[in-house]
Amino acid sequence: MLEPWGLSVFTWAVICTGKSERWRIGTWFSGEFDEYDPRVPSSEQEQYRRSAWVILPTYNEAVNIGRMVEALGPKLTHEGDRILIVDDASPDGTGRIADQIAGDNPKVQVLHRRIKEGLGPAYLAGFRVALDGGADLIVQMDADFSHDPAYLPRLLAASELADLVIGSRYVPGGGITEWGQVRRLLSRGGSLYSRTLLRVPVRDLTGGFKCFRREVLETIDLSQVAASGYSFQVEMTWRVIRAGFSVMEVPITFRERQQGDSKMTTAIVAEAAWRVPAMRFRGR
């Protein structure tokens, strides 16, 4: 039986390269998680937590974006909370719908990008807007309900204990629904491949539901982040670790999208295959 939070904790040393090599220490936590642990804000103390901006990158999410904003609304009770929709010129009218939502909801903002450049550039653009807007916490998540908005309070609460919180499929209590065995093996294999090459202990390196403290994104040189597809998730976590920040994984259940089309392509898979080794050798 795990104690409250059931955390297994250890530290690791990461070599950072530059003009001179130096050691930085980070901390990784995993295990069962309860957002009502006394060490983090309770629901009654929600008004005292730091402000959070949720970044939602969209491309052809017209069927999902309205429902997602509606689902996030009750979770974002701080006066400084915002939802930033970053639309990559969706041909299905997602941007127009987002503008209509923003016109009715002062907590919603829309960033229109002229062309589709990929997940990584969309998030980076959103991060910069959120930082300029004064966000204390910056959350990234999918707009298609693969990441359940119900888990948002869990990530926000855990941000009191760690610099980066990852909603993880691969810690106790986490999981995936509606995936076949082949896709599950590919996903776990991708995380294991990245963990082994980059020598980091995070179990869900490819996970995309994350909460950053603003100082993390201010410290990392975002202009140096090169990945554009799903390997962006790996690169960001790797850079956080190399910068010496603490990382916590909290369990979530990942769901297959119910509406709309998947954005996964062979080009995205190919980028991940070569990008991770490139990070490893660049980081030596």
N, C-alpha and C positions, 0 to 999 in steps of 0.2 A: 504494500500500500504506500503510495507516494504521500509525502507530507504536502501541505498546501503549496501550490505552485509546482511541486515535484521537480524542481530545477536541478539539472546536472550542470555543473559549472567548471570550466577550466580555462586557463589562459594559454596564449601562445605568443611566440615572438616572431615578428615578420621583418625580414630584411627589406629596407627601402633604399633604392638607389638614387643617386643624384651626383652632386659634386663630391660628396663623401657618403659612405655607407653608414647607416645607423640603425639601431634596433628600436622598434616601437612595440608596445604591448597592447594587445586588444583582449577583449573578453567575449566569450560566446556562451549563450545560455540556451538550453532547450528543455523540453519536457511539458507536462501538463500545465495549463495556465488558467487562472481565474481572474477576470478583470475586477473582481470585488476583493481581491487581496488587500489587507489593510495598508500595505505599503504604497498603494497607488490610489488615485482619486476614485471615490465611489460615485454612483449616479447622483447622489445628493450634492456632491461637491463638483459636479460637472462644470458649473459656471466658473470655477477657479482654474481649470486647466488652461493650457496655452492654446492660442488660436491655431486652427488647422485649415489648410487648403487642400482640397482633393482634386487631383489632376486626372481628367478623363480624356485620353486620346481617342478620336473617333475617325472612322472611315466607313461610310455606309452603315451607320448605326441608327437610321431613322426609326426603326421599329423598337429600339431599346432605350434611346437617350432620355425620353420623357419619363419613362417608368423608373429609370435609374436615378434621375434627379429627385423624383418623388420619394423613392425609397431611402435616399441619403438624407433628405431633409430633417427627419426627426433625430438623426444622429448628430447633427451639426447645430448645437445649441449655443455655442459661444458667439458673442456678437461679432467677433473677428473672423469667424469661419466663412469659407468661400468654396464654391465649386467652380473649377476652371475647365471648360470644355475646349479642347484643342482639336480643331477639325482640319483635316488635310484635303480640303476641296472635294468633299464627298459628292459624287454625282447623284446620289439618291435624295438630296435635300436635307441631310443631317444638319448642315450649317444653318440653314434657314429655320429649321425647327429649334435649334439651339438659341438662335437670336430671339425667337418668340418666347422661349422659356425665360431667357435673361430679361426680357422686357417686363415680365410679370413677377420675377423673383430677384430682389436686389442682392441675394447671396450668390447668384450665378453670373459668371462672366464667360465670354467666348473669345477665343483667339483663332482667327482664320488664317490658315496657311495656304499659299497659292497653289502648291503642288503636293503630291504625295511623296514624302521623303523617307518614310519608315517610322517605326516605333520610337527608336532612340532619339532622333532629332525632334520629334513631337514632344517627348517628355522633357528634353533639355530646354526647349522653348518655354514649356509650361513652368519648369523650375525657375527660370529667370523671372518670369512674370510674377510668380508667387513670392519670390524673395523681394522683388521690388515693391510688392504690395504689403510687405511686413509680416508674412506668414512665419509663425514660430515652428510649426510642424508642417511637413509637406508629404502628402499621401499620394501614391500612384496606384491605380487599379484599373482593371478592364471595365469597359462600359457595357459589356454584353451579359452581365450577371454570372460570368464564370467565377468572379470574386463576389461573394455574397456581402452586401452592405451590412448585414447583421454583425459581421465580424469587425466592423470599423471601430467600435468602442474598445474592443480588445487590443487592437494595435495602438490606439491612442493612449490607453492606460499603460501599456508596456513601455511606451516612450518615456515614461518617468524613470525607467531603469536602464534604458539602453539608447545609444545614439541612432542606431538603425534597427527597426523591428521588421521582421519578415514574416508574413503569413505563410506558414510552411505546410506542405502536404506530407512531409516525410519525417515529422517528429511524432511521438506518441499523441494520439488524439486527432491527428490530421489524416487526410485521405483524399480520394478522387472518386467521383461517381460517373457512371455512364461511359467509361472508357473500356475498350477491350484490352486483352492481355498484351497484344503487340504494342499498342500505344503506351501502356503503362511501362513496359520494359524499355521502350525508347526514351521515355521521360526520365525514368530512374537512371538509365544508362547515360543519358546526357549529363545529369547532375553528377554522377560518379566520375565520368570522364573529366568534367571540369574540376571537380574537387581534387582528383588525383594529380592532374597536370599543374594546377595552381597551388596545391598544398594548403588548402584552407578547409576548416572543419564544418562549414555550413552545409547542412544536409540538402537544402532545397535551393541550390544556386541559380536555378532557372526560374524560380518563382517571381511573379511580377506584382504581388500585393505587398507594398512596403510603406513604411512611415519613417521619414528622415527628420531628424532635428535640423533646424536651419543652419547651425554651425557646421554640420557635415557638408552640406552643399556649398557653403561659403568657403570651406577649406579646400575641397577637391577642385582642381582646375577643370571645369566643365568643358572648356574648349579643347581639352585633350581626349575627351571621351569619343572613341571612333566608331563603335558598333552602331549599326542602324536597325538591325532586326532584333530577334529575341536574345541574341548574345549580349545585347545591351544590359539585360538583367544580370548576367554573369559579371560583366565588366564593372558595373556600378558597385556591386557588393565587393568585388576584388579590390577596387580602389578605396572603398571605405575601410577595409581591413588594413590595407597597406598604409593608410593615413593614421592608423592607431586607434580608431574609434571602436566602441563596443557594439556588438551585434547580438540580438536576441531573436530566436525563432519561436513563434507561437502557433499552435495548431489551427488550421482551417481545413474545410472540405471544399475542394475545387470541383466545380460543376461544369459539364459541357454546355456550351451556349445552346439555348432553346430556340432562338430566332436569329436570323441573319447568317452570313457566310463566314467561315473561318478565314483568317488572314495568313495562315501558314502556307509557305511556298517552298519549292525546292531551293530557291536562291537563299532564303532565310536559313534553311538547314545547312546549306553549303557554307554560308558565312560563319555559322557557329563552329563548323568543323575546323576551319583554319584560324579563326579569330582567337580561340582559346590558346592554342600553342603559341601564337604570336604574342599574346599577353605574357605568357610564361617566360619566353626568351627575352622579351623587352624588359621584364621585371627583374632579371638576374643582376 
